[in-house]
Amino acid sequence: MLSASKIISKAPGPLSKMVVFLHGYGASGEDLIGLSHSFESLLPPTVFLAPNGPDRCDANVFGYQWFGLPDFSPTNMRLGLDRIRPVLENYLRSLLTQYQLSPQDLALVGFSQGTIVALEMMFAIPDIRCILGYSGAFFCPPSPPLPLAKVMLIHGDLDTVVPYPIFLQSKKQLTDLGIQVEAHTCPGVLHTIDEKGIQLGARFLAQNLSLDNS
């Protein structure tokens, strides 16, 4: 079982939704769990979880990784995604069982490598409600089934870690698969999440995790 930070929203009533944050390469769940405070007031009673990746980061022993990044080539990215996919799928399904929720009650929020992993997971669990991805990329699995999830991608146009053209390519690839994608550019933003991106993400989660969508 992955270790995770957890926050439960103060909204009254039984827990009915789950948001899982997936951190970037060399970071940890603690780096993203604070976003829950920007989202919780707009959502039904929600449990927010931010697991650490399964391994200490190759490039930063104080952080974690979902898989190693010897380079950004599609071949190595696919090898890494194939390794983490069953680990994270089992983790998410165990959380849903623990909280007596369904994949339609689940949203994934990723940053950088976490976005790459989150987009992979909607093919492992096709009925996840939605994916919110910051500063990431998409690497299409072979012969993928069509997920039901809605996707929002948010990316700074000055990002040099995951360059902005990769965002445009990812949007096109997802759209070509028939996946509903809402994409937003944050002008003048580097490899980070700015306040506008937080506001856009909060709106997206509220639209997709409202009780009316249950």
Steps between C-alpha positions, in 0.01 A plus 500: 500500500632844409543751781276805462400832650126533560252783554124459541287798400286678755184478287214344699378152420655165416804486273383465141804594285873439489782709352847344473800724429797356309820697553781579260840334463713556810214643705257347750134489587554781750579732209147469358268421790468872580304547176209331676436825689439676168258230383306377802253787534368433148459123541270258682648323804832380360806311618824635354803272486852567376713185488875494462639317200622148576872577468743762619591728211814414304589870480379615845524265799264725697219456245317220322434380148229296332771352281855587398564754226824414321363711215172623355490256209165330428663158543626568852183684597292201391721260698455715810126536453460126451677444834302752704159430345409185701648644820292816484190326368501262797556791737211704359262206492585418863427861598163489325415180683614646831279808463214313328520716189500422128739616225233752399560668836874533435705784352875493447704821513854476370800726461778428247588129533183467707296621203666244275406228748148634553427492126626142491267400783184591313580211267551264795176617667296627203205629706698745714298823509766750394868586470647842575857523370750781554825535303500143374491286188314208349656175382235290332483135607481240222147413384333705773131459591305826492485646853193679630699760691492866415839669492629848569860585412664820628849605393724806514622624164848565644542148640842364407485180710203361308511736202178666389486324156463169687183637658359582156596156370343329803175687451487393135577136577229481766248674277582266212414209728156649557571615857335823611784741579489855632841664465623829641822692446638711785694787337839578649496198732793261544487138629264573786134553593388861519190646661307507174576132447373422849177690434446322167567163660263568788222587258565187296488274806183667623329448165590133490473397863175677586229287657290551189759300303492200731 
